[in-house]
C-alpha cells in the first residue's frame, strides 16, 4: 500500500514552529528582557498567527534589537508564508544574536527553503548542525529537506540523529514515515507506539500515524489498527477530510 507523503510539506512550518518555541523556552531559562516578556505575552494571548504578527509589528520599533522578539517575529512571518520579510529579519538579527542564535538560524533555513533556495538551505543546515551539535532542529530540517527529495535513507539518518539529541514524539512520527517508505513495517509501528507513549495527544495528528495504520494492516495486525483508528477518530473530529485516513477506515470496515 503506497502513501503520498505530500502532507509532510503542509505541516512543516507548524512543526518547525513548535520545535523552535520549545527551543526558545529552554533558552529562556536565564533572565528575560522586557521585550521578551512582552513578546511572550503576545504569543500567549493572541489566538491567530495574523493577530500575533500584527501585534509584534506594533512592537517592532521598540524591540527590534531584542533577539527573542526578532526570532519570534521572523517565525510568525514565515508561518504566514512571508518568507522574504522573515529572512530579512533573521539576517539582520543574527550577527548580534547569542541566546536565540540557533532559533534564528533555523528560521533562516526554513525561509530559504520556502523561497526555493533549497541547495543553499541544505548547505546552511549542514554547517549549522556541525557548529551546534546539540540543537536537534537542524537535523530535523535536514530530514525534511531529504524527504522533499524522496531521499528516505538520508532522511531517516538525519531524524535518527535528532532523536538521539531529543526524543521528541514529532521526530519519532517523522521517522515512522521514513521507515514506511523503506518498507520497514516493524520499525514504523515501533516508532508510532513510542511516540504515543510519550505523548498520547499526538494520536490526533495523522502524520506518522497513518503510516503506522497502514503498516499494521499489511502486517495482518488489523485489531491493533482498528483500535488505533478509533483513538484517532475520537481525538480528531475532522479525520475524514484526510483522504488516506478515510481510505484506511474503509479498508478496516470491510
N, C-alpha and C positions, 0 to 999 in steps of 0.2 A: 504494500500500500504506500503510494507516494504522496508526500505532502509538499505543497507550495510554501516556501519559507518567506514569502513576500511580507507577511505580517511582522517579521522581525524589524524591518525598517520603520514601520508605523510606530512602534513603541520605543525606538532607540532613544530619542531625545528625552522622553519621560523617564526612562530607566537611568540614563546618564544624569538627569536632573536629581533623581532620588539619591544616587550614589554620591554626587557632588555635595548635596546638602548633608549627607551623613559624614562625609569627609570634613565639611566645614564645621559641623557640630563638634567633631573631635578636635579640630584645630583651634577651636574657640575656648579650650579649657582655661587659657590664661585670661587676663583682664580684657574685657571687651570695651571698645571705644564707644563714645556716644552715638556715632554714626552706625556702628554695627548694631547697637541695641535698637535704634530706630528702624534699621533695615529689617531686623528680625521681627520687629513689631508689625511692619507692613506685610511681611510674608505670612505671619500668623493670623492677621485679621482680614486681609483681602482674599476673598474666595477664588477669584478668577485670575488667570495669568495676565489678561489685559488690564485688570484693575491694579495688579501689582506693578506692572510696567509703568502705568500712568502715575502711580504714587511715587515710585522710585525716580521717575523723570522729574517730578517736582522737587525731589531731594538732591538732584544731581549737582547743582551749583555749590551747595553747601558741603556735600560729601564726596565729590568726585575724586579726591585724593585718598579716600579710605579704601583699602584693598578688599575688605569684605563687601562693602557696598558695590564696588566695581565688579567683583566676582558674581554677586547675586544679580545685579542689573544685566550684565552681559549674558548670564544664564537665561534669564527670563526672556530677553530679546531673542535668543536662539530658539527658545521654546515656541515662539511665535513665527519662526522662520525668517526673522530679520537678521540674517547671518552677517551681512556687511557691517551693520551698526554694531552688532555684538563683537565682531572681530576687531573693529577699531577700538572699542572699549578695552578689550582684553589686551591688545597690543600696547595700548597706552599705559595700562596699569602694571604690566608685567615687569618692566625694568626695576621698579622700586618695591615690588611685592616680596614678602617674606613668608608670613604665616599661611597665606592663601595662594602662594605661587603655583602649586600643583593644580589647585582647582581652576585657576585661570588658564593654565596650560591645557588642561583637559577641555575647557571651553574653546580654546583656540583650535584644537584638533577637530572638535565637533563642527565648528563653523567652517573650517577649510573643507571638510568632507561634505558639508551641506552645500558649499559653493562649487562642488565638483573638482576641487583640488585634491583628489584622493591620494595621489602619489606623495605630494608634499605632506599631507596629513599623516600618512603612514610613516614616512621618514621621521617626522616630528615625534610621533608616538614611540618609535623605537628608541630614539635618542633620550626622550624624557624618562622612559622606563628604565634605562640604564642609569640615569642620573638620580632617580628617585625610586629605588628598587622596592620600597615598601608601600608605594601608592598604587593600589590594585587597579584603579580606574584606567590607567594607561594600558594594562593588559586586556582589560575588558574592551576598550576601544579598538585595540589591535584585533581581538577576536571578532568584533562586529564587522570591521572592515574586511577581514578574511572571509567572513560569511557572505558579505556582499559580492565577493568574487567566487563564491562557492568553493573556497579552499578549506574544506572541512577539517582535514588533519591539522593544518596550521591553526585554524580557529580553536580546535579542541586543545591544542598545546598551549595557546595563549590564555584561554579561560581557565585551564588547569593551573597555570602559574598564578592567576588572580585568586583562585580558590585556596592555594597554598598560603596566600597572604591574608585573605579574608573569606571565611567560609560563608559567604552571603547566599541566601536562598535564590536570589536572582541569578547569580553566577551558576549555581547548580542546575537551575532550569534551562539556562542557555546551553550548558554542556550537554544536557539531555537531548536538546535539539541537534547538536552537532553529532552526538553519538548515534542518534536515529538515522541521520543522513549517511552514516558509515555502516549501517546495519548492525550496530552493537545494541541489540534489543535489551539484553540483560542490564547493561550499563545504563541505558536510557531509563529503565524502570527504577534502578537503584538511586539514580540522581533525583528523580521526581519524588520518590519516597523520602529521601533525606531532606530535601527542600521543604516538604510539607511537615516533617517532624520539627524542623527549625522554625517554621512559620506557617501554621495551619491556615491562616487567612490567605495565603498565596494560592489556595485552591480556586479562588475566584477568577484568577487570570489564566487565559488559555495558553499563553506562551510556555512551551516546555511541557505543560500538562497534556496538550493534545498529542504530542509525540509519545508521552507515556501511555496514553489510552490506546493509541494505535499499536504500540509495541506489545501491550498486554493482550490485545486481540490476536495479533499474529502469533504470539507465544501460546495461545489457547487458554489464557487465564481470564476468561470472559466474566466470571463472577467478580473478580477484583476490578475489572474495567467498569462493570455496571455500578459497583459501589462508589468508585471514584467519580463516575459521571453524575451520580445522584448528589454527591457532595458539591460538585461544581455547579450543578443547576440550582441548588439551594443558595449558594453564595453569589451567583451571578444571574439575575433575572433576565439579562439580555443575551444569554448563551446562544440562542437560536440564530442570532444575527451573524455569528461567525460560522461560515459555511462548513469548514472541516469538522467543527463540533456537531453541527446538525447532521452531517453525513455519518459520523461515527455513532450518533444516537440512533439513527435509522438502522444502522448495521446491528446494533445491540438489541434492538426491539424486534428483530425478525424471529 
